[in-house]
Amino acid sequence: MISDPGTSPDAPRDVTAEGVEAVLREACEEVRIDASGAELLRLGSNAVYRLPSAPVIVRIARDPNAATEMERAVQVARWLESQDYPATRVLSGVRGPMSVGGRVVTFWESVQDREEYATVTELADLLRRLHWLEVPESLRLPYFDPFAKVWSSFEALDGVSADDAAFLEQRARRLGREYDRLDFVLPFGLIHGDANIGNVLRDRGGQAVMIDLDGVCLAPREWDLILTAIYYDRFGWHGRSDYEGFVDHYGFDIMNWPGYSVLADVRELMMVLWMGQQVGSSEKSAAEFNRRMHALRTGDSRRGWNPF
């Protein structure tokens, strides 16, 4: 996620399947949509449900202060629809973000009946097209400040030892200095903010569609290329031919850019900090956090990291 909405001390922090299900039922009742048979697709930065009765996607933000960010995502989705850009659409007839049980809830059209991801080459095509769009000033998109997010992430760490937190803080300070010296070569402008294969679905007609618009902002375009690169280069989640196809379709190989390793390290740090926010509430997340911390401390391979 790109924005830094902050955290209220009185806001709900824990996100559990049971807790968000109660929010889901209340939200659906308010807009008169049948919530029966709801399928929980993801429980990460958002709890994402598919309602087979509609079909509708309901997103419940983990951050209880995400109203501004979600309102911007809704506005971006409507603008992209006006540009005939293949992205997730806001559910018509339902007002914008609503607050239910201290959570921010949004309703979206469901593009498919079962989860089917597109290819990395289709992701490249969507990014190239997105990056060419002229953004209206009325959207008031924020400028991307990665270290605003990094430092706010430390406040949200849950169950992380003081020693691990200190190590990550030291790493963040070093990377902050290195990041400030980067010379970006791609134009500054509109980015998705979390561009990866997990955010490109295939709709019922077979077309690739971009989802998860929460992080859309203005930034160096390299940010939209870095995840696919490290998924291939560091984690082994993409094969060589997949990555070569991505580069061929987008037209730029970020791994040949001198700033690649620094940007990769910053994005990697953000992934570790995100996992650190879930250590206290999930044994699976705690195990993954420890695995990632070991790799950072020892310089070991990241090939054992698991996608979440």
For each residue, the residues with C-beta under 8 A, 3 or more apart:
1: 45 63 69 149 193 194 214 215
2: 142 144 149 193 194 214 215 216 217 219
3: 66 68 69 72 142 149 214 215 217
4: 145 148 149 152
5: 63 65 66 68 69
6: 65 152
7: 11 13 63 64 65 152 155 156
8: 11 64 65
9:
10:
11: 7 8 64 65 102
12: 19 64 101 102 103
13: 7 64 158
14: 19 281
15: 19 20 43 47 62 281
16: 19 20 281
17: 20 21 40 43 47
18: 21 22
19: 12 14 15 16 22 23
20: 15 16 17 23 24 40 43 47 60 103
21: 17 18 24 25 38 40
22: 18 19 25 26 101
23: 19 20 26 27 47 60 100 101 103 105
24: 20 21 27 28 35 38 47 49 58 60 105
25: 21 22 28 29 35
26: 22 23 29 30 100 101
27: 23 24 30 31 58 60 98 100 105 107
28: 24 25 31 32 33 34 35 51 58
29: 25 26 32 35
30: 26 27 98 100
31: 27 28 94 98 107
32: 28 29
33: 28 51 53 54 56 94 107
34: 28 51 53 54
35: 24 25 28 29 38 51 53
36: 53
37: 51 52 53
38: 21 24 35 49 50 51 52 58
39: 49 50 51 52
40: 17 20 21 43 47 48 49
41: 48 49 50 57 115
42: 46 47 48
43: 15 17 20 40 47 48
44: 62 308
45: 1 61 62 63 214 274
46: 42 59 60 61 62 212 214
47: 15 17 20 23 24 40 42 43 59 60 62
48: 40 41 42 43 57 58 59 60
49: 24 38 39 40 41 57 58 59 60
50: 38 39 41 55 56 57 110
51: 28 33 34 35 37 38 39 54 55 56 57 58 110
52: 37 38 39 55 113
53: 33 34 35 36 37
54: 33 34 51 110
55: 50 51 52 109 110 113
56: 33 50 51 91 107 108 109 110
57: 41 48 49 50 51 88 107 108 109 110
58: 24 27 28 38 48 49 51 105 106 107 108
59: 46 47 48 49 70 105 106 108
60: 20 23 24 27 46 47 48 49 103 104 105
61: 45 46 64 66 69 70 103 104 105 106 214
62: 15 44 45 46 47 66
63: 1 5 7 45 66 69 104
64: 7 8 11 12 13 61 102 103 104
65: 5 6 7 8 11
66: 3 5 61 62 63 69 70 104 214
67: 70 71 97 99 104
68: 3 5 71 72
69: 1 3 5 61 63 66 72 73 214
70: 59 61 66 67 73 74 96 97 104 106 214
71: 67 68 74 75 96 97
72: 3 68 69 75 76 139 140 141 142 216
73: 69 70 76 77 106 213 214 216
74: 70 71 77 78 90 96 97 106
75: 71 72 78 79 139
76: 72 73 79 80 139 141 213 216
77: 73 74 80 81 87 88 89 90 108 213
78: 74 75 81 82 90
79: 75 76 82 83 136 139
80: 76 77 83 85 87 213
81: 77 78 84 85 87 89 90
82: 78 79
83: 79 80 133
84: 81
85: 80 81 129 130 133 210
86: 126 203 207 208 209 210
87: 77 80 81 209 210 211 213
88: 57 77 108 109 111 209 210 211 212 213
89: 77 81 108 109
90: 74 77 78 81 94 96 106 107 108 109
91: 56 94 107 108 109
92: 109
93:
94: 31 33 90 91 107
95: 98
96: 70 71 74 90 106
97: 67 70 71 74 104 105 106
98: 27 30 31 95 104 105 106
99: 67 102 103 104 105
100: 23 26 27 30 103 105
101: 12 22 23 26
102: 11 12 64 99
103: 12 20 23 60 61 64 99 100
104: 60 61 63 64 66 67 70 97 98 99
105: 23 24 27 58 59 60 61 97 98 99 100
106: 58 59 61 70 73 74 90 96 97 98
107: 27 31 33 56 57 58 90 91 94
108: 56 57 58 59 77 88 89 90 91
109: 55 56 57 88 89 90 91 92
110: 50 51 54 55 56 57 113
111: 88 201 202 203 204 209 211
112: 115 116 201 202 203 204
113: 52 55 110 204
114:
115: 41 112 201
116: 112 201 202
117: 197 198 200 201 202
118: 122 123 197 200 201 202 208 209
119: 122 123 197 208 242 245
120: 123 124 197 228 238 242 243 245 246
121: 124 125 242 245 246 248 249
122: 118 119 125 126 200 208
123: 118 119 120 126 127 195 196 197 200 208 228 246
124: 120 121 127 128 228 245 246 247 248 249 250
125: 121 122 128 129 208 249 250
126: 86 122 123 129 130 200 208 210
127: 123 124 130 131 192 195 224 225 250
128: 124 125 131 132 249 250 251
129: 85 125 126 132 133
130: 85 126 127 133 190 191 192 210 224
131: 127 128 187 189 190 191 221 224
132: 128 129
133: 83 85 129 130 190
134:
135: 139 141 189 190 218
136: 79 139
137: 140
138:
139: 72 75 76 79 135 136
140: 72 137
141: 72 76 135 190 216 217 218
142: 2 3 72 217 218
143: 217 218 219
144: 2 191 193 217 218 219 220 223
145: 4 148 149
146: 149 150 179 223 266 270
147: 150 151 172 176 179
148: 4 145 151 152
149: 1 2 3 4 145 146 152 153 270
150: 146 147 153 154 172 176 266 269 270 273
151: 147 148 154 155 172
152: 4 6 7 148 149 155 156
153: 149 150 156 157 270 273 274 276 277
154: 150 151 157 165 168 169 172 273
155: 7 151 152
156: 7 152 153 277
157: 153 154 160 165 273 276 277 279
158: 13 276 277 278 279 280 281
159: 279 280 281 286
160: 157 164 165 276 279 289
161: 164 165
162: 165 166
163: 166 167
164: 160 161 167 168 276 293
165: 154 157 160 161 162 168 169 276
166: 162 163 169 170
167: 163 164 170 171 293 296 297
168: 154 164 165 171 172 269 272 273 276 296
169: 154 165 166 172 173
170: 166 167 173 174
171: 167 168 174 175 269 296
172: 147 150 151 154 168 169 175 176 269
173: 169 170 176 177
174: 170 171 177 178
175: 171 172 178 179 262 265 266 269
176: 147 150 172 173 179 180
177: 173 174 180 181
178: 174 175 181 182 262 265
179: 146 147 175 176 182 262 263 266
180: 176 177
181: 177 178
182: 178 179 259 262 263
183: 258 259
184: 188 220 222 259
185: 222 257
186: 220 221 222 252
187: 131 221
188: 184 218 219 220 221
189: 131 135 218 219 221
190: 130 131 133 135 141 216 217 218
191: 130 131 144 195 216 217 218 219 220 221 223 224
192: 127 130 195 199 210 213 215 216 224
193: 1 2 144 214 215 216 217 219 223 224
194: 1 2 199 212 214 215 227
195: 123 127 191 192 199 223 224 225 227 228
196: 123 199 227 228 231
197: 117 118 119 120 123 200 228 231 238
198: 117 307
199: 192 194 195 196 210 211 212
200: 117 118 122 123 126 197 208 209 210 211
201: 111 112 115 116 117 118 208 209 211
202: 111 112 116 117 118 206 207 208 209
203: 86 111 112 206 207 208 209
204: 111 112 113
205:
206: 202 203
207: 86 202 203
208: 86 118 119 122 123 125 126 200 201 202 203
209: 86 87 88 111 118 200 201 202 203
210: 85 86 87 88 126 130 192 199 200 213
211: 87 88 111 199 200 201
212: 46 88 194 199 215
213: 73 76 77 80 87 88 192 210 216
214: 1 2 3 45 46 61 66 69 70 73 193 194
215: 1 2 3 192 193 194 212
216: 2 72 73 76 141 190 191 192 193 213
217: 2 3 141 142 143 144 190 191 193
218: 135 141 142 143 144 188 189 190 191
219: 2 143 144 188 189 191 193 223
220: 144 184 186 188 191 223
221: 131 186 187 188 189 191 224 225
222: 184 185 186 225 226 254 257 259 263
223: 144 146 191 193 195 219 220 226 263
224: 127 130 131 191 192 193 195 221
225: 127 195 221 222 228 229 250 252 254
226: 222 223 229 230 254 260 263 264 267
227: 194 195 196 230 231 267
228: 120 123 124 195 196 197 225 231 232 238 243 246
229: 225 226 232 233 243 254 255 260 264
230: 226 227 233 234 235 264 267 268
231: 196 197 227 228 234 235 237 238
232: 228 229 235 236 237 238 239 240 242 243
233: 229 230 243 255 264
234: 230 231 264 268 302 303
235: 230 231 232 302 303 305 307
236: 232 303
237: 231 232 307
238: 120 197 228 231 232 242 243 246
239: 232 242 243
240: 232 243 244
241: 244 245
242: 119 120 121 232 238 239 245 246
243: 120 228 229 232 233 238 239 240 246 247
244: 240 241 247 248
245: 119 120 121 124 241 242 248 249
246: 120 121 123 124 228 238 242 243 249 250
247: 124 243 244 250 251 252 253
248: 121 124 244 245 251
249: 121 124 125 128 245 246
250: 124 125 127 128 225 246 247
251: 128 247 248
252: 186 225 247
253: 247 256 257
254: 222 225 226 229 257 260 263
255: 229 233 260
256: 253 260
257: 185 222 253 254 260
258: 183
259: 182 183 184 222 262 263
260: 226 229 254 255 256 257 263 264
261: 264 265
262: 175 178 179 182 259 265 266
263: 179 182 222 223 226 254 259 260 266 267
264: 226 229 230 233 234 260 261 267 268
265: 175 178 261 262 268 269
266: 146 150 175 179 262 263 269 270
267: 226 227 230 263 264 270 271
268: 230 234 264 265 271 272 296 302
269: 150 168 171 172 175 265 266 272 273
270: 146 149 150 153 266 267 273 274
271: 267 268 274 275 292
272: 168 268 269 275 276 289 292 293 296
273: 150 153 154 157 168 269 270 276 277
274: 45 153 270 271 277 278
275: 271 272 278 279 285 288 289 292 308
276: 153 157 158 160 164 165 168 272 273 279 289
277: 153 156 157 158 273 274
278: 158 274 275 281 282 285 286 289
279: 157 158 159 160 275 276 282 285 286 289
280: 158 159 286
281: 14 15 16 158 159 278 285
282: 278 279 285 286
283: 286 287
284: 287 288
285: 275 278 279 281 282 288 289 308
286: 159 278 279 280 282 283 289 290
287: 283 284 290 291
288: 275 284 285 291 292 305 306 308
289: 160 272 275 276 278 279 285 286 292 293
290: 286 287 293 294
291: 287 288 294 295 304 305 306
292: 271 272 275 288 289 295 296 302 305
293: 164 167 272 289 290 296 297
294: 290 291 297 298 300
295: 291 292 298 299 300 301 302 304 305
296: 167 168 171 268 272 292 293 299
297: 167 293 294
298: 294 295
299: 295 296
300: 294 295
301: 295 304
302: 234 235 268 292 295 305
303: 234 235 236
304: 291 295 301
305: 235 288 291 292 295 302
306: 288 291
307: 198 235 237
308: 44 275 285 288
